[in-house]
């Protein structure tokens, strides 16, 4: 499988309020994409997961998909 973002390794901060950007890192089942698909390093992937979980907690993103 190809990486989603080939040139997105310079991301410094993921904002949990920017749910449009975070949606791109969630698959059709509502799961967070793996590092292999996102192309992020470990620290960036942890920051991404934390932002997605915060957005889910305040109901900006769903916990599961509608399907």
DSSP file (Angstrom, degrees, kcal/mol; ACC not computed):
  #  RESIDUE AA STRUCTURE BP1 BP2  ACC     N-H-->O    O-->H-N    N-H-->O    O-->H-N    TCO  KAPPA ALPHA  PHI   PSI    X-CA   Y-CA   Z-CA
    1    1 A X              0   0    0      0, 0.0     2,-0.2     0, 0.0     0, 0.0   0.000 360.0 360.0 360.0 145.9    0.0    0.0    0.0
    2    2 A X        -     0   0    0      1,-0.1     2,-0.1     2,-0.0     3,-0.0  -0.491 360.0 -99.6 -86.7 156.5    1.1    3.5   -0.8
    3    3 A X        -     0   0    0     -2,-0.2     3,-0.3     1,-0.1    35,-0.2  -0.461  21.4-139.0 -72.0 146.3    1.6    6.2    1.8
    4    4 A X  S    S+     0   0    0     33,-5.4     2,-0.6     1,-0.3    34,-0.2   0.940  94.8  26.2 -70.3 -48.0   -1.2    8.7    2.1
    5    5 A X    >   +     0   0    0     32,-0.6     3,-0.6    33,-0.5    -1,-0.3  -0.931  62.6 179.1-121.9 107.0    1.1   11.7    2.4
    6    6 A X  T 3  S+     0   0    0     -2,-0.6     3,-0.2    -3,-0.3    -1,-0.1   0.788  87.9  33.9 -76.5 -27.1    4.5   11.3    0.9
    7    7 A X  T 3  S+     0   0    0      1,-0.1     3,-0.4     2,-0.1    -1,-0.2   0.036  89.6  97.3-117.9  25.8    5.6   14.8    1.9
    8    8 A X    X   +     0   0    0     -3,-0.6     3,-0.8    30,-0.2    -1,-0.1   0.033  46.0 106.3-102.5  26.5    3.8   15.3    5.2
    9    9 A X  T 3   +     0   0    0      1,-0.2    -1,-0.2    -3,-0.2    32,-0.2   0.511  67.3  69.1 -83.5  -2.4    6.7   14.3    7.5
   10   10 A X  T 3   +     0   0    0     -3,-0.4     2,-0.4    30,-0.0    -1,-0.2   0.152  65.0 135.2 -99.9  19.7    7.3   17.9    8.5
   11   11 A X    <   +     0   0    0     -3,-0.8     3,-0.1     1,-0.2    -3,-0.0  -0.547  27.5 178.4 -72.2 123.0    4.1   18.2   10.5
   12   12 A X        +     0   0    0     -2,-0.4     2,-0.3     1,-0.3    -1,-0.2   0.774  63.6  16.7 -95.1 -30.9    4.9   19.9   13.8
   13   13 A X        -     0   0    0      2,-0.0     2,-0.5    35,-0.0    -1,-0.3  -0.992  55.3-153.9-150.4 133.8    1.4   20.1   15.4
   14   14 A X        -     0   0    0     -2,-0.3     2,-0.5    -3,-0.1     3,-0.0  -0.950  20.6-145.4-106.4 122.9   -2.0   18.5   14.8
   15   15 A X    >   -     0   0    0     -2,-0.5     3,-1.3     1,-0.1     7,-0.2  -0.780   3.4-151.1 -91.3 124.2   -4.9   20.6   16.0
   16   16 A X  T 3  S+     0   0    0     -2,-0.5    -1,-0.1     1,-0.3    44,-0.1   0.714  96.5  59.5 -67.8 -19.4   -7.7   18.6   17.4
   17   17 A X  T 3  S+     0   0    0      1,-0.2     2,-1.5     2,-0.1    -1,-0.3   0.638  85.9  80.2 -82.2 -14.4  -10.2   21.4   16.4
   18   18 A X    <>  +     0   0    0     -3,-1.3     4,-1.7     1,-0.2     3,-0.5  -0.573  55.3 162.2 -90.7  72.8   -9.2   20.9   12.7
   19   19 A X  H  >  +     0   0    0     -2,-1.5     4,-1.9     1,-0.2    -1,-0.2   0.724  64.6  65.8 -71.1 -21.7  -11.3   17.9   12.1
   20   20 A X  H  > S+     0   0    0     -3,-0.2     4,-0.6     2,-0.2    -1,-0.2   0.918 107.0  41.7 -64.2 -42.4  -11.2   18.2    8.3
   21   21 A X  H >4 S+     0   0    0     -3,-0.5     3,-1.0     1,-0.2     4,-0.4   0.905 113.5  52.7 -69.2 -42.0   -7.5   17.4    8.4
   22   22 A X  H >< S+     0   0    0     -4,-1.7     3,-1.5     1,-0.3    -2,-0.2   0.814  98.2  65.6 -65.8 -30.2   -7.8   14.7   11.0
   23   23 A X  H >< S+     0   0    0     -4,-1.9     3,-1.4     1,-0.3    -1,-0.3   0.794  91.7  63.8 -62.1 -27.5  -10.5   12.9    8.9
   24   24 A X  T << S+     0   0    0     -3,-1.0    -1,-0.3    -4,-0.6    -2,-0.2   0.710  99.6  53.5 -70.1 -18.6   -7.9   12.2    6.2
   25   25 A X  T <  S+     0   0    0     -3,-1.5     8,-2.8    -4,-0.4     2,-0.4   0.289  95.4  82.9 -98.0   8.8   -6.0   10.1    8.7
   26   26 A X  B <  S-A   32   0A   0     -3,-1.4     6,-0.2     6,-0.2     2,-0.0  -0.942  72.2-138.0-115.4 134.3   -9.0    7.9    9.6
   27   27 A X    >   -     0   0    0      4,-2.7     3,-1.8    -2,-0.4    -2,-0.1  -0.152  37.3 -87.3 -82.7-176.9  -10.0    4.9    7.4
   28   28 A X  T 3  S+     0   0    0      1,-0.3    38,-0.1     2,-0.1    -1,-0.1   0.688 126.9  55.8 -66.8 -18.8  -13.6    3.9    6.4
   29   29 A X  T 3  S-     0   0    0      2,-0.1    36,-0.7    36,-0.1    -1,-0.3   0.434 119.9-106.1 -92.2  -0.3  -14.0    1.9    9.6
   30   30 A X  S <  S+     0   0    0     -3,-1.8     2,-0.2     1,-0.3    -2,-0.1   0.583  76.4 134.3  87.5  11.2  -13.2    4.8   11.8
   31   31 A X        -     0   0    0      1,-0.1    -4,-2.7    33,-0.0     2,-0.3  -0.643  62.9-106.1 -94.5 151.6   -9.7    3.6   12.8
   32   32 A X  B     -A   26   0A   0     -2,-0.2    -6,-0.2    -6,-0.2    -1,-0.1  -0.587  42.5-112.6 -73.7 133.1   -6.6    5.7   12.8
   33   33 A X        -     0   0    0     -8,-2.8    -1,-0.1    -2,-0.3    -8,-0.0  -0.270  34.0-106.7 -66.4 153.7   -4.3    4.9    9.9
   34   34 A X     >  -     0   0    0      1,-0.1     4,-2.3     4,-0.0     3,-0.4  -0.243  26.1-107.1 -77.3 166.9   -1.0    3.2   10.5
   35   35 A X  H  > S+     0   0    0      1,-0.2     4,-2.6     2,-0.2     5,-0.4   0.837 118.2  61.4 -63.0 -32.9    2.4    4.8   10.3
   36   36 A X  H  4 S+     0   0    0      1,-0.2    -1,-0.2     2,-0.2    -3,-0.0   0.881 111.2  38.4 -62.4 -37.4    3.1    2.9    7.1
   37   37 A X  H  4 S+     0   0    0     -3,-0.4   -33,-5.4   -34,-0.2   -32,-0.6   0.851 120.2  43.6 -82.4 -36.0    0.2    4.6    5.4
   38   38 A X  H  < S-     0   0    0     -4,-2.3   -33,-0.5   -35,-0.2   -30,-0.2   0.819  93.5-139.1 -81.3 -29.2    0.5    8.1    6.9
   39   39 A X     <  +     0   0    0     -4,-2.6     2,-0.2     1,-0.3    -3,-0.1   0.655  54.2 137.2  80.5  14.9    4.3    8.3    6.5
   40   40 A X        -     0   0    0     -5,-0.4    -1,-0.3    -6,-0.2   -31,-0.1  -0.544  53.1-118.1 -91.5 159.2    4.7    9.9    9.8
   41   41 A X     >  -     0   0    0     -2,-0.2     4,-2.5   -32,-0.2     5,-0.2  -0.298  40.0 -89.6 -85.9-178.6    7.4    9.1   12.4
   42   42 A X  H  > S+     0   0    0      1,-0.2     4,-2.1     2,-0.2     5,-0.2   0.912 124.7  45.6 -61.3 -47.0    6.7    7.8   15.8
   43   43 A X  H  > S+     0   0    0      1,-0.2     4,-2.2     2,-0.2    -1,-0.2   0.908 114.4  48.4 -65.5 -41.6    6.4   11.1   17.6
   44   44 A X  H  > S+     0   0    0      1,-0.2     4,-2.4     2,-0.2    -1,-0.2   0.886 110.1  52.3 -65.6 -38.4    4.2   12.6   14.9
   45   45 A X  H  X S+     0   0    0     -4,-2.5     4,-2.6     2,-0.2    -1,-0.2   0.881 109.0  50.2 -65.7 -38.0    1.9    9.5   14.9
   46   46 A X  H  X S+     0   0    0     -4,-2.1     4,-2.4     2,-0.2    -2,-0.2   0.911 111.2  48.4 -65.5 -42.0    1.5    9.8   18.7
   47   47 A X  H  X S+     0   0    0     -4,-2.2     4,-2.2     2,-0.2    -2,-0.2   0.893 111.8  50.4 -64.6 -38.4    0.6   13.5   18.3
   48   48 A X  H  X S+     0   0    0     -4,-2.4     4,-2.5     2,-0.2    -2,-0.2   0.938 111.0  48.0 -62.7 -47.8   -1.9   12.6   15.6
   49   49 A X  H  X S+     0   0    0     -4,-2.6     4,-2.6     1,-0.2    -2,-0.2   0.896 111.1  51.0 -61.3 -41.2   -3.5    9.9   17.7
   50   50 A X  H  X S+     0   0    0     -4,-2.4     4,-2.1     1,-0.2    -1,-0.2   0.911 111.2  47.9 -63.5 -41.9   -3.8   12.2   20.6
   51   51 A X  H  X S+     0   0    0     -4,-2.2     4,-2.3     2,-0.2    -2,-0.2   0.900 112.5  48.8 -66.3 -40.4   -5.5   14.9   18.5
   52   52 A X  H  X S+     0   0    0     -4,-2.5     4,-2.2     2,-0.2    -2,-0.2   0.915 111.6  49.3 -65.5 -42.7   -7.9   12.4   17.0
   53   53 A X  H  X S+     0   0    0     -4,-2.6     4,-2.0     2,-0.2    -2,-0.2   0.879 111.5  49.1 -65.5 -36.9   -8.8   11.0   20.4
   54   54 A X  H  X S+     0   0    0     -4,-2.1     4,-1.6     2,-0.2    -1,-0.2   0.912 110.7  50.1 -67.0 -41.6   -9.4   14.5   21.7
   55   55 A X  H  <>S+     0   0    0     -4,-2.3     5,-3.1     1,-0.2     6,-1.2   0.866 111.3  49.5 -64.9 -35.7  -11.6   15.4   18.7
   56   56 A X  H ><5S+     0   0    0     -4,-2.2     3,-1.4     4,-0.2    -1,-0.2   0.897 106.7  55.9 -66.8 -39.8  -13.6   12.2   19.3
   57   57 A X  H 3<5S+     0   0    0     -4,-2.0    -2,-0.2     1,-0.3    -1,-0.2   0.854 110.9  42.4 -64.8 -35.5  -14.0   13.0   22.9
   58   58 A X  T 3<5S-     0   0    0     -4,-1.6    -1,-0.3    -5,-0.1    -2,-0.2   0.212 119.9-109.5 -97.3  16.0  -15.6   16.4   22.2
   59   59 A X  T < 5S+     0   0    0     -3,-1.4    -3,-0.2     2,-0.2    -2,-0.1   0.757  85.1 120.7  68.2  30.6  -17.7   14.9   19.4
   60   60 A X  S   <S+     0   0    0     -5,-3.1     2,-0.3     1,-0.2    -4,-0.2   0.758  81.9  30.7 -85.9 -29.2  -16.0   16.5   16.4
   61   61 A X  S    S-     0   0    0     -6,-1.2    -2,-0.2    -9,-0.2    -1,-0.2  -0.943  90.6-113.0-125.1 148.3  -15.1   13.1   15.0
   62   62 A X        -     0   0    0     -2,-0.3    -6,-0.1     1,-0.1    -5,-0.1  -0.471  10.3-139.6 -78.5 153.4  -17.1    9.8   15.4
   63   63 A X  S    S+     0   0    0     -7,-0.1     2,-0.3    -2,-0.1    -1,-0.1   0.847  89.9  18.0 -75.7 -36.1  -15.8    6.9   17.4
   64   64 A X  S    S-     0   0    0    -33,-0.0   -34,-0.2    -3,-0.0    -1,-0.1  -0.877  87.9-104.7-130.9 163.4  -17.1    4.4   14.8
   65   65 A X        -     0   0    0    -36,-0.7     2,-1.0    -2,-0.3   -36,-0.1  -0.371  30.1-112.2 -85.3 168.3  -18.2    4.7   11.2
   66   66 A X              0   0    0      1,-0.2    -1,-0.1   -38,-0.1   -37,-0.0  -0.493 360.0 360.0 -95.3  62.3  -21.8    4.7   10.0
   67   67 A X              0   0    0     -2,-1.0    -1,-0.2   -38,-0.1   -38,-0.0   0.397 360.0 360.0-162.9 360.0  -21.7    1.4    8.1
